[in-house]
Amino acid sequence: MTLEQGQIWKKGKEYYRIVRWARTEIEFKTMANPTTKEGELRTVTKKEFCRMLKGAALA
């Protein structure tokens, strides 16, 4: 899996958009609708983010 800034992933009814990609951490936004770009901004380690994306599809 290659992660890049600006990617949008869909898992269930939630969308995850990568806002900032760094070597050890990912800043992402959780959204219900990707077109509005409104959601909660969170920062996690790259390992945690990959675990969250398990079963998700690139939108």
C-alpha angles and dihedrals in degrees: 000000000000118000122206135177112266097026118140119211126190124210117170107315096335130089125207119202119191107229100173127013118197134169096264106014142042126212110203142167124229111215138177092204120027095203094063093049090210118136150100118306116219137172122213138157118273090248092055091048092052089051090051091052094054105129093011126127129220106251 
